[in-house]
Amino acid sequence: MKFVILEEIVDILDNLRVPVNSTERSLRQGDVPYYGATGQVGTIDSAIFNETLLLLGEDGVPFFELGKHKAYEISGPSWVNNHAHVLRAKPDEVIQRYLLHFLNSFNYTGYVNGATRLKLTQGAMRRIPVPLPNLKVQELIVNTLDKAFTEIDSLVNNLQLKEDITNQLLQSMLRSAFTNIEYSEMKVVKIGEVCNLMTGGTPSRSKSEFFTNGTIKWLLSGDINKREIFDCPGRITSAAMRSSNTKILPLNSVMIALNGQGKTRGTVAMLRTEATCNQSLVSISPKDSNILIPEFIFYNLKMRYLEIRRMTGDDGNDRRGLNMSIIRDIQIPLPSNDIQKKIVNKIVRVSSEVDKLNDQISIEKEQISSLRQSILCNAFKFEEKVA
């Protein structure tokens, strides 16, 4: 098997990259895609490049997460910031999509560094060893992988459709539960009037003792992805809590994400364990559980997910976050305690079935992701045998 280092088979165009901050980009509105480490992050009014190129993330990339892309192709007019290396394959040496697939299967151990944000320097990138069969074999591998991944993408799309349908079913059921039950002498109150609100903080990441051997569960916005939270990956120490002035949150409180990537902002979950959180989350707990049931708050806010996202003053899609003041002023109905229990019980019966469906979809997604990575890795192991 012939191996070459990456710099021998590509033109590296990093010197042509131009970073533009979001404020400047807002003044230069256009339809030219603006790319970063893992994909398009916006648009701009002019282009730096106008060809098919390969982008390989420089930092902020999940280098050690199997199934996650580290490299991707772009085509046509484009602008690239300094978070992605820009590569042009030398056509006499390598097919660009062959290189794309290889870089997404490569083990980056020893090539990236950084404690909290992994980075692939240009120097390290240049010396990545690439298996290089002849162009005919490269083409065979590319065609085989592209066909397999097209079929896998179709499976993923079908699973996403199933997930969308189950979530729509849940939202429809939530709306029905809150509109079809007669509210006797119902009042409407602001959350801040009937609930206590708490948030947390982030300890200094420069002090390893704040995280090493930590035993206190520390929630981030990305952890709000289940109906109930019993555990999370993050841990901090008591010293870390004191440094960030964060406190243990009330058990059975409602957690709401103020900000976060993608669809995270506005998501809610019930806290079923002792934990604290960072400043991207707010805990909502009733001042008197005889007047307001936590689960009633949870399902009401879950039903109004899109409405709450729009409370930031945008269309719900940009990066502006919610804040404590917005959460405090959210209005919720306050029927009797008995009616609240009836609503919650009705929802729990249906949502438990929806949860089972979503859990099965998540398992299937993980299986497909593993299959994709297995196919990718075996393609290049197979090539060694061919050689």
N, C-alpha and C positions, 0 to 999 in steps of 0.2 A: 504494500500500500504506500502510495506516495503522499507525504504530508508536506504542506507549505505553511508559512506563517501568513496571517491575514493581509498584512501590508503589501505582500507580493502580488496579490490578485485583485486588489481594489484601488481606486483613486479615493483618497481621503479628502473630503471637501469641508472639513470643520472650520477652516479659516474664513469661509464665506458665510458662516452663520451670523445672525444678528439678533440678539435678545431685545425684546421690547416689553416694557412693563404694562400692566393692564390699563393704567391711566392713559398712557400714550396711545395704546391700541384703541381705546374708546374714542379717541379723537381722529383715528384713521380707519373709519369704518369702510369695509369693502367686502368682497366675496371670495378673496384669495384665502385658502386654508392656511392656518397658522399652527405648526406642529411642535410638540414637546416630546418628553421622554417616552411616553407610551401611546401617543396618538394625537389627534387634532384637539387643540385646546381653545380654539377661537378662529376668528378671521381677521384680515387686514386688507389694506387698499392696494398693495403692490406685491410683486413676487421677487424672490431671490433666485429661485430655481424654476425650470420649466422642462422637466424630463422625469423618467421613471428612476427612482433612487431607492436605496435601502437605508432605513434609519435604525440605529441600534442605541438603546437607551444608555445615557451616561450616568445619571443618578436618579434616585426616586423610582427605581425599577425593581420588581420582585425577582431578583436574580436567582434566588434559591427556592422559589415556589414552582413545583412541577405543574405543568399545564398552563402556566402564565407566559404570555408573549414578552420577549425582551427586544425583539426586532420586528419591523413591519415595513411594507412597501408603500411608497407614495408615487403619484403620477400627475403630470400637468403642472400648472403654475402653483408655486408653494413658497412658504416662508418657514424657516426652521430656527428655533431658539437654541440656546447653548446647553440644553439638557439632553440632546440627542446627537450622536455621531452621525455624520452624513457620508455614506459610502456609495461609490459607483463601481459596479463589478466590471472587470476587464473581460469583454465578451470572448476573447480568444482563449481565456484561461478558465472561466467559471460562469455557469448560468446563475443569474442573480437570484432566482427563486430557490435554487439548490442551496445557495449560501444563506438565504433567509431561513429555510427549514433547519439547516445545520446550527445556526446561531440560536435558534429557539430550542434546540435539544442539548446544547453545549453545557457542560458543568463548569460554572464560573468560579468554583472554589480556587483560591490562590490568585485570581485575576481581579477581584473587586475588593475594596477595603472600605472602612468606615464603621463606627460603632452604632450610630443611630440612623444614618442615611448612607446606604451602600453606593459606592461610586466606581465606575469603570473608567480609569484614566485612558487617555489616548495612547500612552506608552504601553499600558497593559493590553489594550485592545489590539495594537499592532502585532503583538507576538502570539495571539491566539492561534494554535495549530489547527489547520483545516485539512481533512482527508480529501484528496483531489483525484478522483478517477477521471477517465477521459470524458469528453463532452457527451458522447452517446449514452454512457452509463448514467451520467448526471441527469440527462433528459428523462431516462427511464424512471429514475428515483423520483424526480419532480412530478412526472405525470401520475405515478402510482400514489404519491402522497396527496396531490391535489384532488384526485378522485376520491380517496378515502375521506379526506377532510370535508369535501362537499357533502358527502353522505352524513358525516358526523354533524355538520352544521345544520342539516335538515332535521336531525334528531333533536338537537338543542333548541331549534326554533319551535318544534312541536311541544317540547317540554315547557318552553316559555309561554306558549299559547295556553297550555293546561294551567300553568300557574296564574296567568292573568284571569282565566275564567274562574278559578277557585277564589281568587281575591275579589273579583267582581261579585261573586255569590255572597261572600262575607259582607262586603259593603252594602249590598242590597238588603241582606238580612238585618244588618245594624240599623239602616234607615227605617226598615219596617218596625223593628222593635221600639224605636224611639218615637215613632209617629202614630202607631196603631193602638197604643195603650193610653187610656184616658188619664190625663193628669188632673187630679182633683186639687183645686186651690194651688195650682203650680206657681211657684215663683221662679224668677230668673236672677241669678246672682253672678258676680265676678269671682273667679277662682281665688283671687287675693283676699276676698272677704271671708271665705269659708275654709281656706286651706293655708298651711304653712309651706313656704317654698325654700328650698336649699340648693346650693350648687357647690362645686368643689374647686380644685386647683391642680396645677401641675408642678410637682417638685422639680428642683434644678436637675437637669439630666447630666450635668457635669459631675455630680456627686454619686458615684456608683453605690455608696452605702445606703442611698435612699431606695434602691431597687434590689440589691443583692440580698438574698434570703428573706425577702419581704413576705409577709403572711396575710396582709390585709388586701382584700379584693378591691381592685381599682378599675372602675368602669370608664370606657371611652364611648364616644357616640356610635362607633361601629359595632359595639356590643349590643345595641338595641335592635336585635334582629329576630327576637322570639317574643311570643306572648308573655312568657314568664322568664325571669332571669334567676337562675340558681347558681351560676358560676360565670367566670370570665377569665381570659388569659392573663390579664395584668395583675401584678402584685406590688405593693409598696410597703415600707416599714413605718413604724410609729414615728421615727424621726422625720421621715418624709412628710407625714401628715402634719406634724407641727410646723414644718418649714413652709408649707403651702396653705396653712390655716384651713385645711379641709376637715370635715367631721364625718363620723359614721352616719349614714342616712337612715331614716325611719324604715323599719321593716314593713313590707306590704304597701310602700308608697308607689306612686306612678312616676316613672322616669320618662322624660321627653327630651329628644335631641334638639339642641338649639341650632346646630350646624353639622356639617359632615359631607362626605362625598356622595355624589349621585342622589339617590332618593332618601338619604338618611334623615335630613332635616325634617322635623315634625313627626318622626316615628315615636311610638310609645311602647312601654313594656311595664309589667308589674315586677317590682323588686321583691324576690322571695328569699334573699340571703343578706347577711351582714356585709356591707360594702361601703366604699366611698366612691367619688367620681372626680373627673376633671371638670374644667369650666365650660365644656361643651354640652353638659347635661344639667337638667334641673329636676329635683325631686319634688313631687307634689303630694302632700299628705293632709287629709281632712283634720281640721281643728277638733271636730267632734264626730266620731264615727256613727253616733246615733242619729246624726242629721244628714251625713253624707257618706256613702259607701265608696271606698277607693276604687273598686271594680267598676262602679257606675261612672266615675270620672274617666277611667281608662277607656271603656268602650265608647263613651261619648266623644272623647278626643280622637280615638282611632277612626270613628265614623267621619270625623271632620278633618282628616289628614290634609286633603288638598286645600281646604279653606284656611287651615292654620298656616300652611306654607305661603299662601298669598298674603298673610298678615304682615310680611316683611315689606310690603309696598311694591313688589314686583310680580311677575307672572308665575312665580314659584319655581323658575328654572335657573335663576342666576345664583351667585354665591353669597348673597347677603343672608345673614343668619337671623334667627329669632333672638329675643333677649328676655330677661327677667320681667321687664315692664310689660311686654306684649303678653307673656304667659299670665301674668297677674290680672290683666284686663279681659282675658277670655271669659265670655259669659256662658254659663251652663244652666240647664233647667234644674230645679230643686223640688221634685215631687216628694211625696211621703216616703219614709224609709221602706214601707211594705212594697210600694210600687217600684222603687229602685231594685229591691230584691227580685221581684217578678221579672223585670227587664233583664237583669244580670243572669238569672237562671235560664231564661229563654235563650239568651245569646250563647251561654256556655255550652248548652246542648249541641247547638249547630257548629259553633267555632271549634269544638273538639274534633269533629269530623273533618272540618276544613284543615285543621292542623295535621291530621293524619295524612291527608292528601298531599299537603305541602312537604311533609317529612319524606314521603315516598319520592316526590319529585326531586328533592334535594339529594337523596341517595342516588337516584338515577343520574343526576347532573355530575356528581362526584365520580360515578362509574365511567361516564362518557369522557370526563376530563382525564381520568387515568388511562383510558383506552387511547385517547389522542396522544398522550405523552409516550405511551408504550410503543405505538406505531412509529412515532417520530424517532425515538431512540433506536428501535430495532432496525429502522431503515439504514442507519449508518453503521450499525453492527453488521448487518447483512452485507454492506459494501466492503467491509474488511475481508469477509469470507470470499466474496467475488474476486477481490484483488488477489 
